[in-house]
Amino acid sequence: MKNITLKIDDDTYLKARLRAASEGTSISAMVRDFLNRQVADEDERENRRIAALDELYRIVEAGGEHRGEPLKPLTREEIYAERLR
């Protein structure tokens, strides 16, 4: 495990210390839990993004039908039309 040093103002430290005490934990554990949640949330977003891409690839490879309509390549004008709005 790595040690880190944080600089926070006295008021924030006091509030964090009181909260940690009321929850029966330490400020260090609170910071560690916060950082672990941040990483887990980012991992979950990445997993959802990959799953959505996998589904898109599956649809395209299955013959290009989605919602009963065949997929067709966009024309150059359709691709750039969004930029012109």
N, CA, C and O of each residue as an XYZ file, in Angstrom:
340
protein
N       0.848     -1.172      0.000
C       0.000      0.000      0.000
C       0.898      1.240      0.000
O       1.943      1.252      0.649
N       0.495      2.259     -0.714
C       1.259      3.504     -0.811
C       0.713      4.543      0.164
O      -0.489      4.598      0.426
N       1.606      5.355      0.691
C       1.213      6.493      1.520
C       1.208      7.740      0.652
O       2.063      7.914     -0.215
N       0.230      8.606      0.900
C       0.181      9.888      0.205
C       0.015     10.995      1.234
O      -0.434     10.756      2.356
N       0.378     12.192      0.844
C       0.210     13.351      1.709
C      -0.763     14.303      1.041
O      -0.619     14.630     -0.138
N      -1.758     14.747      1.806
C      -2.747     15.706      1.306
C      -2.658     16.974      2.132
O      -2.408     16.925      3.336
N      -2.860     18.089      1.492
C      -2.934     19.359      2.213
C      -4.370     19.861      2.105
O      -4.889     20.088      1.012
N      -4.996     20.028      3.267
C      -6.359     20.554      3.320
C      -6.417     21.606      4.420
O      -5.592     21.625      5.333
N      -7.406     22.475      4.309
C      -7.521     23.530      5.321
C      -8.014     22.935      6.643
O      -8.570     21.837      6.685
N      -7.795     23.682      7.704
C      -8.113     23.203      9.055
C      -9.594     22.883      9.231
O      -9.944     21.893      9.873
N     -10.467     23.720      8.663
C     -11.901     23.505      8.811
C     -12.330     22.187      8.152
O     -13.100     21.421      8.731
N     -11.835     21.934      6.958
C     -12.161     20.691      6.259
C     -11.639     19.491      7.034
O     -12.328     18.478      7.157
N     -10.423     19.603      7.556
C      -9.842     18.513      8.336
C     -10.699     18.208      9.564
O     -10.980     17.046      9.858
N     -11.110     19.253     10.278
C     -11.916     19.056     11.478
C     -13.240     18.372     11.138
O     -13.649     17.432     11.820
N     -13.907     18.846     10.083
C     -15.182     18.231      9.680
C     -14.985     16.774      9.280
O     -15.788     15.913      9.640
N     -13.904     16.496      8.528
C     -13.632     15.126      8.102
C     -13.316     14.239      9.306
O     -13.751     13.089      9.368
N     -12.576     14.764     10.237
C     -12.214     14.001     11.432
C     -13.448     13.673     12.260
O     -13.589     12.551     12.747
N     -14.340     14.641     12.423
C     -15.579     14.403     13.172
C     -16.466     13.379     12.463
O     -17.046     12.497     13.096
N     -16.559     13.510     11.150
C     -17.383     12.554     10.393
C     -16.792     11.155     10.476
O     -17.519     10.185     10.693
N     -15.485     11.043     10.308
C     -14.831      9.739     10.399
C     -15.081      9.114     11.767
O     -15.384      7.925     11.863
N     -14.955      9.910     12.818
C     -15.177      9.405     14.172
C     -16.620      8.935     14.343
O     -16.875      7.898     14.955
N     -17.561      9.707     13.796
C     -18.973      9.314     13.938
C     -19.287      8.040     13.167
O     -20.219      7.316     13.515
N     -18.510      7.763     12.118
C     -18.718      6.545     11.318
C     -17.810      5.405     11.774
O     -17.841      4.312     11.210
N     -16.996      5.672     12.808
C     -16.119      4.637     13.336
C     -15.001      4.256     12.379
O     -14.603      3.093     12.314
N     -14.499      5.223     11.645
C     -13.429      4.959     10.685
C     -12.383      6.064     10.776
O     -12.416      6.878     11.698
N     -11.473      6.093      9.840
C     -10.440      7.120      9.828
C     -10.571      7.968      8.567
O     -11.234      7.575      7.607
N      -9.935      9.129      8.583
C      -9.919      9.975      7.390
C      -9.230      9.224      6.260
O      -9.665      9.290      5.110
N      -8.168      8.519      6.580
C      -7.450      7.746      5.568
C      -8.374      6.725      4.899
O      -8.362      6.583      3.677
N      -9.170      6.019      5.694
C     -10.107      5.035      5.147
C     -11.184      5.714      4.306
O     -11.597      5.183      3.275
N     -11.642      6.893      4.747
C     -12.647      7.627      3.967
C     -12.094      8.034      2.609
O     -12.778      7.897      1.594
N     -10.858      8.535      2.582
C     -10.235      8.938      1.317
C     -10.032      7.714      0.430
O     -10.309      7.758     -0.769
N      -9.547      6.621      1.020
C      -9.331      5.386      0.260
C     -10.640      4.891     -0.350
O     -10.672      4.515     -1.522
N     -11.729      4.888      0.441
C     -13.037      4.455     -0.064
C     -13.522      5.363     -1.188
O     -14.063      4.889     -2.187
N     -13.329      6.660     -1.023
C     -13.723      7.614     -2.068
C     -12.981      7.319     -3.368
O     -13.602      7.247     -4.429
N     -11.669      7.150     -3.299
C     -10.873      6.894     -4.499
C     -11.243      5.556     -5.137
O     -11.290      5.441     -6.361
N     -11.504      4.546     -4.306
C     -11.925      3.244     -4.844
C     -13.245      3.349     -5.589
O     -13.416      2.718     -6.632
N     -14.188      4.142     -5.066
C     -15.481      4.339     -5.749
C     -15.291      5.051     -7.078
O     -15.946      4.716     -8.066
N     -14.391      6.036     -7.105
C     -14.135      6.763     -8.355
C     -13.609      5.818     -9.428
O     -14.055      5.863    -10.575
N     -12.670      4.972     -9.057
C     -12.093      4.018    -10.010
C     -13.153      3.012    -10.460
O     -13.244      2.695    -11.646
N     -13.950      2.512     -9.520
C     -14.984      1.538     -9.859
C     -16.024      2.155    -10.794
O     -16.475      1.498    -11.732
N     -16.410      3.408    -10.550
C     -17.378      4.084    -11.419
C     -16.829      4.231    -12.833
O     -17.548      4.011    -13.808
N     -15.564      4.601    -12.942
C     -14.932      4.749    -14.258
C     -14.856      3.400    -14.966
O     -15.096      3.324    -16.171
N     -14.528      2.340    -14.239
C     -14.489      1.005    -14.829
C     -15.865      0.599    -15.339
O     -15.986      0.016    -16.417
N     -16.902      0.909    -14.561
C     -18.272      0.567    -14.972
C     -18.668      1.318    -16.238
O     -19.268      0.735    -17.141
N     -18.337      2.611    -16.315
C     -18.635      3.383    -17.537
C     -17.916      2.793    -18.738
O     -18.495      2.698    -19.820
N     -16.677      2.401    -18.563
C     -15.900      1.800    -19.656
C     -16.508      0.465    -20.067
O     -16.583      0.168    -21.259
N     -16.938     -0.337    -19.115
C     -17.576     -1.617    -19.437
C     -18.873     -1.421    -20.209
O     -19.153     -2.172    -21.142
N     -19.681     -0.410    -19.830
C     -20.920     -0.122    -20.566
C     -20.619      0.351    -21.980
O     -21.323     -0.016    -22.921
N     -19.576      1.162    -22.137
C     -19.187      1.655    -23.463
C     -18.762      0.496    -24.354
O     -19.150      0.432    -25.521
N     -17.974     -0.410    -23.811
C     -17.515     -1.567    -24.585
C     -18.696     -2.463    -24.954
O     -18.763     -2.965    -26.076
N     -19.621     -2.666    -24.026
C     -20.797     -3.491    -24.316
C     -21.642     -2.865    -25.424
O     -22.153     -3.577    -26.289
N     -21.791     -1.550    -25.404
C     -22.561     -0.875    -26.456
C     -21.872     -1.011    -27.805
O     -22.535     -1.235    -28.817
N     -20.561     -0.879    -27.833
C     -19.825     -1.062    -29.084
C     -19.932     -2.503    -29.577
O     -20.107     -2.738    -30.773
N     -19.829     -3.460    -28.673
C     -19.975     -4.865    -29.055
C     -21.343     -5.124    -29.671
O     -21.453     -5.842    -30.664
N     -22.385     -4.541    -29.087
C     -23.737     -4.694    -29.635
C     -23.839     -4.070    -31.021
O     -24.447     -4.646    -31.923
N     -23.249     -2.903    -31.188
C     -23.252     -2.245    -32.493
C     -22.540     -3.111    -33.531
O     -23.046     -3.302    -34.637
N     -21.375     -3.631    -33.177
C     -20.642     -4.500    -34.107
C     -21.447     -5.753    -34.433
O     -21.455     -6.204    -35.579
N     -22.132     -6.323    -33.423
C     -22.955     -7.520    -33.644
C     -24.056     -7.232    -34.650
O     -24.309     -8.040    -35.544
N     -24.712     -6.087    -34.512
C     -25.789     -5.707    -35.427
C     -25.258     -5.562    -36.850
O     -25.855     -6.064    -37.803
N     -24.143     -4.877    -36.976
C     -23.577     -4.645    -38.306
C     -23.146     -5.958    -38.940
O     -23.399     -6.187    -40.123
N     -22.496     -6.824    -38.166
C     -22.020     -8.099    -38.703
C     -23.155     -9.065    -38.989
O     -22.985     -9.985    -39.789
N     -24.314     -8.881    -38.356
C     -25.449     -9.785    -38.548
C     -26.227     -9.476    -39.825
O     -27.271    -10.082    -40.066
N     -25.764     -8.590    -40.607
C     -26.460     -8.321    -41.853
C     -26.987     -6.917    -41.948
O     -27.644     -6.555    -42.923
N     -26.710     -6.146    -40.965
C     -27.060     -4.745    -41.055
C     -28.517     -4.425    -40.855
O     -28.985     -3.413    -41.376
N     -29.256     -5.230    -40.132
C     -30.647     -4.886    -39.868
C     -30.811     -4.526    -38.404
O     -30.348     -5.232    -37.509
N     -31.473     -3.424    -38.191
C     -31.731     -2.950    -36.838
C     -33.124     -2.351    -36.837
O     -33.433     -1.483    -37.654
N     -33.959     -2.810    -35.928
C     -35.354     -2.359    -35.857
C     -36.077     -2.591    -37.170
O     -36.942     -1.806    -37.558
N     -35.723     -3.672    -37.852
C     -36.420     -4.035    -39.075
C     -36.020     -3.246    -40.296
O     -36.535     -3.481    -41.389
N     -35.102     -2.309    -40.119
C     -34.674     -1.494    -41.253
C     -33.238     -1.824    -41.599
O     -32.391     -1.916    -40.711
N     -32.950     -2.007    -42.896
C     -31.561     -2.280    -43.263
C     -30.692     -1.048    -43.026
O     -31.111      0.088    -43.247
N     -29.479     -1.308    -42.573
C     -28.527     -0.217    -42.394
C     -27.896      0.100    -43.739
O     -27.579     -0.803    -44.512
N     -27.716      1.368    -44.011
C     -27.055      1.762    -45.246
C     -25.960      2.761    -44.911
O     -26.090      3.537    -43.965
N     -24.893      2.742    -45.677
C     -23.826      3.703    -45.405
C     -24.321      5.136    -45.588
O     -25.159      5.410    -46.448
N     -23.802      6.031    -44.783
C     -24.144      7.439    -44.935
C     -23.424      8.022    -46.148
O     -22.310      7.619    -46.485
N     -24.080      8.969    -46.786
C     -23.424      9.676    -47.882
C     -22.509     10.741    -47.281
O     -22.616     11.074    -46.101
N     -21.626     11.258    -48.097
C     -20.716     12.316    -47.636
C     -21.515     13.508    -47.118
O     -21.160     14.102    -46.100
N     -22.589     13.856    -47.815
C     -23.417     14.989    -47.415
C     -24.069     14.742    -46.055
O     -24.157     15.653    -45.233
N     -24.527     13.505    -45.817
C     -25.150     13.183    -44.533
C     -24.125     13.245    -43.388
O     -24.440     13.681    -42.280
N     -22.931     12.812    -43.671
C     -21.887     12.830    -42.648
C     -21.569     14.257    -42.224
O     -21.438     14.539    -41.033
N     -21.446     15.146    -43.186
C     -21.039     16.516    -42.883
C     -22.209     17.461    -42.610
O     -21.991     18.596    -42.187
N     -23.438     17.019    -42.840
C     -24.608     17.872    -42.611
C     -24.700     18.298    -41.160
O     -25.059     19.439    -40.869
N     -24.380     17.398    -40.247
C     -24.450     17.716    -38.820
C     -23.486     18.838    -38.456
O     -23.791     19.646    -37.578
N     -22.353     18.905    -39.099
C     -21.372     19.950    -38.801
C     -21.842     21.313    -39.282
O     -21.417     22.339    -38.752
N     -22.704     21.333    -40.269
C     -23.129     22.596    -40.862
C     -24.290     23.240    -40.119
O     -24.639     24.386    -40.401
N     -24.887     22.534    -39.188
C     -26.036     23.068    -38.442
C     -25.614     24.077    -37.422
O     -26.456     24.623    -36.709
